[in-house]
Amino acid sequence: MHIAPFDNRNAPIIAAGHALVPLVYFNIVQLKRGEHFVSQVPGYETCIVPATGTIDVASAGQTFAAIGKRRANVWDGEPEGVYVTTGAAATITCQSDAAEVFVAGARTDEAFPPFAIHAADIDPVQYGSDDTKTHRKIKHILGTKYHGRVSRLLVSELYTVGTGGWSGFPSHKHDTNRLPLETRHDEVYNFRFNPPHGSGLQMLQREDGQPGDAYHIVDGSTVVIDKGYHPCCVLPGYQMYYFTILAGETQRSLVQFFQPSHADQIETIPGIKDMIAKFK
């Protein structure tokens, strides 16, 4: 499902218990200097990530100050964030002229203490190549290094390297629990383009060998991935970014099932096996 950009007025774009992706929560909060917003999602652990701007986050008796250094856009520096305990209230205060804040969540009953993620903590991986049209970089905000400190939530930022090309290829899915082949992880993306008038395409193929759906994605588009194979691409001459939320049903580690008709290309794309391992 594609959700076109709109003024959500700080209300969830993907609310708790969403019909297609009940495991995921997603909100975008817009604040001006000195403004506050209280985020609290019963039954969901959350991660608060400023897309731009600087914020303080107060939760569970702790204050995490000066989170986020980006100003112009999501290409303007490294991400930072704050992990928030399941169901806990978190007060977000804008300390810059303005802030756009992503709130990502995963459904869970487990509770872990809050903590901050700073730029130096980000776990990056770069893979693909210009020749294979798959060159991209992933910045893991809540990645493998936080096992034991997070329940079901994986949060990353994905960037195309250069201009134009494909992401999420070879096509894969993760909609069914059938270990060791695959896990169910609901997924939500929010896209940005540089320059902002760029755009791209999100494919969603429900069944191998059958026609699927395609969505024209623009700056600010949200895409809901409930099931099926889901590569995406950006027009030549533009850079693409997407904020990625993955929430597992029974475990945090993601096991992707690559579409059989394209799976052989795992052996042709440089570094892709390192990328796959980072989601474990």
C-alpha positions in Angstrom: 0.0 0.0 0.0 1.2 3.5 -0.8 0.3 6.5 1.4 0.9 9.8 -0.4 2.5 12.6 1.5 0.1 14.6 3.7 0.0 16.8 6.8 -0.5 14.2 9.5 -0.6 16.9 12.2 1.6 14.7 14.4 -0.9 11.9 14.4 0.4 8.4 13.5 0.7 7.5 9.8 0.7 3.8 10.8 -1.2 3.5 14.0 -1.0 0.7 16.6 -2.8 -2.4 15.3 -2.8 -1.3 11.7 -4.8 -3.8 9.6 -2.0 -4.6 7.1 1.1 -4.3 9.4 -0.1 -4.7 13.0 3.5 -5.3 14.2 4.6 -1.8 13.1 4.0 1.8 14.3 5.1 4.9 12.5 4.6 8.6 13.2 6.2 11.8 11.8 6.3 14.7 14.3 6.9 18.3 13.2 8.1 20.8 15.9 9.3 24.3 16.2 11.9 25.6 18.7 10.7 25.0 22.2 7.7 22.9 21.3 7.0 19.6 23.0 5.3 16.4 21.9 4.6 13.4 24.1 5.0 10.0 22.3 3.5 7.0 24.1 2.4 3.8 22.3 1.0 1.1 24.6 2.3 -2.4 23.6 5.0 -1.0 21.3 8.7 -0.3 21.9 9.8 2.8 19.9 12.8 4.5 18.5 12.8 8.3 18.1 15.0 9.5 15.2 15.2 13.2 14.0 15.2 13.3 10.3 16.3 16.9 10.7 16.8 19.2 13.6 18.0 18.7 17.2 15.8 17.4 20.0 15.9 16.4 23.7 14.0 13.2 24.7 12.9 12.6 28.3 11.7 9.1 29.2 11.7 6.9 32.3 13.4 9.4 34.4 16.3 10.1 32.0 16.9 12.9 29.6 18.8 12.4 26.4 20.0 15.8 25.2 20.9 17.3 21.8 20.0 14.3 19.7 20.3 15.0 15.9 22.7 17.2 14.1 21.2 17.3 10.6 19.8 20.5 9.3 19.2 20.6 5.5 17.9 17.1 4.9 18.7 13.4 5.6 21.9 13.6 3.5 23.3 16.3 5.9 25.1 14.0 8.4 24.6 10.8 10.4 21.4 9.7 12.1 20.9 9.7 15.8 18.1 8.5 18.0 16.7 7.3 21.3 15.2 3.9 22.1 12.1 4.1 24.3 10.8 1.3 26.6 7.6 -0.5 25.5 4.6 1.7 26.3 6.6 4.4 28.1 5.9 8.1 27.6 8.7 10.1 25.9 8.6 13.9 25.8 10.3 15.2 22.7 11.5 18.9 22.9 12.7 20.8 19.8 16.0 22.5 20.5 16.6 23.8 16.9 14.6 26.2 14.8 12.6 23.2 13.6 12.7 19.4 13.7 11.1 16.7 11.8 11.1 13.5 13.9 10.4 9.9 12.9 8.9 7.6 15.6 9.3 3.9 14.7 7.7 1.2 16.7 7.4 -2.6 17.0 4.7 -4.5 18.9 6.1 -6.4 22.0 5.4 -7.2 25.6 9.1 -7.1 26.5 10.5 -4.0 28.3 14.1 -2.8 28.0 15.7 0.4 29.5 15.9 3.4 27.2 19.2 4.5 25.6 20.6 7.0 23.1 22.1 6.2 19.7 24.7 8.7 18.6 26.4 9.2 15.3 29.4 7.2 16.4 27.2 4.2 17.2 25.7 3.9 13.7 26.5 0.5 12.1 26.9 1.2 8.3 27.3 -1.3 5.4 27.7 -0.5 1.7 27.2 -3.0 -1.0 26.4 -3.4 -4.7 28.0 -1.7 -7.6 27.4 0.8 -10.4 27.7 -2.0 -12.9 24.9 -4.0 -11.3 22.8 -0.8 -10.7 22.4 -1.9 -7.0 24.9 0.5 -5.3 23.6 1.5 -1.9 24.5 2.2 1.8 22.6 1.2 4.8 23.0 3.0 8.2 21.7 0.7 10.9 20.3 2.7 13.9 19.0 -0.3 15.8 21.0 -3.1 14.2 22.8 -6.3 15.3 24.8 -4.5 18.0 21.7 -4.0 20.1 20.7 -7.6 20.5 19.7 -8.1 24.2 18.8 -4.4 24.5 15.8 -4.3 22.1 12.9 -6.8 21.6 11.6 -6.9 18.0 12.5 -3.6 16.4 15.0 -3.0 13.6 15.5 0.6 12.3 17.7 1.6 9.4 18.3 4.4 6.9 18.9 3.3 3.3 20.6 5.4 0.7 21.3 4.9 -3.0 24.9 5.5 -3.8 25.3 7.8 -6.8 22.2 8.7 -8.8 19.6 6.2 -10.1 19.5 2.5 -9.6 17.7 -0.3 -7.7 17.4 -1.1 -4.0 16.0 -4.2 -2.4 17.2 -6.4 -5.2 17.4 -9.4 -5.7 13.7 -9.3 -4.8 12.9 -10.8 -1.4 10.1 -11.2 1.1 9.7 -11.8 4.8 6.0 -12.4 5.4 5.9 -16.0 6.8 7.4 -17.6 9.8 9.1 -20.8 8.4 12.5 -21.0 9.8 15.2 -21.5 8.7 14.0 -20.1 5.3 12.1 -17.0 6.4 10.7 -14.9 9.2 7.6 -12.7 9.3 8.6 -9.1 9.7 6.1 -6.3 8.9 7.8 -3.4 7.2 7.2 0.3 6.6 9.2 2.8 4.5 9.3 6.6 4.3 11.0 7.9 1.2 13.0 11.1 0.5 14.6 12.3 -2.8 17.5 14.6 -3.6 16.6 17.0 -5.2 13.1 16.7 -3.7 11.4 16.8 -7.0 12.9 13.4 -7.8 10.8 10.2 -7.6 10.9 6.5 -8.0 9.0 3.2 -8.2 8.1 0.7 -5.5 7.2 -2.8 -6.8 5.2 -5.3 -4.8 4.9 -8.7 -6.3 2.6 -10.9 -4.3 3.5 -14.2 -5.9 6.5 -15.4 -7.8 5.8 -15.5 -11.6 2.6 -13.4 -11.3 2.1 -9.7 -12.1 2.2 -7.4 -9.0 1.6 -3.8 -8.1 3.7 -0.7 -8.7 3.5 2.6 -6.9 4.9 6.0 -8.0 6.8 7.2 -4.9 7.7 10.8 -4.3 9.4 12.8 -1.5 7.5 11.9 1.7 5.8 8.8 0.4 5.1 6.0 2.9 4.9 2.4 1.7 3.4 -0.4 3.7 5.0 -3.9 3.0 2.7 -6.6 4.4 3.6 -9.4 2.1 5.4 -10.2 -1.2 8.6 -9.3 -3.0 9.4 -5.6 -2.9 12.3 -4.0 -4.8 12.3 -0.3 -5.5 14.2 2.1 -7.8 15.0 5.8 -8.3 15.0 7.8 -11.5 18.4 8.5 -13.1 19.9 11.8 -11.8 18.4 11.6 -8.3 19.4 10.2 -5.0 16.9 8.1 -2.9 16.6 7.6 0.8 14.2 5.6 2.8 13.6 5.2 6.5 13.0 1.6 7.3 11.1 0.0 10.1 11.0 -3.8 10.5 9.1 -5.5 13.3 9.3 -9.3 13.8 6.4 -11.4 14.9 8.4 -14.0 16.9 12.0 -12.8 16.8 14.1 -9.7 16.1 16.5 -11.3 13.6 15.3 -11.0 10.0 15.6 -13.9 7.6 14.8 -12.8 4.0 13.6 -15.3 1.4 15.0 -14.3 -2.0 12.7 -14.7 -5.0 13.8 -18.0 -6.6 13.8 -16.6 -10.2 16.3 -13.9 -9.1 18.2 -15.6 -6.2 21.2 -16.5 -8.3 22.1 -12.8 -8.5 23.1 -12.9 -4.8 26.3 -14.3 -6.2 26.8 -11.4 -8.6 26.2 -8.3 -6.4 29.4 -7.3 -4.4 28.9 -7.2 -0.6 25.3 -8.3 -0.5 26.0 -11.2 1.8 27.4 -8.8 4.3 24.2 -6.7 4.0 22.1 -9.8 4.7 24.1 -10.7 7.8 23.6 -7.2 9.3 19.9 -7.9 9.6 20.4 -11.0 11.7 
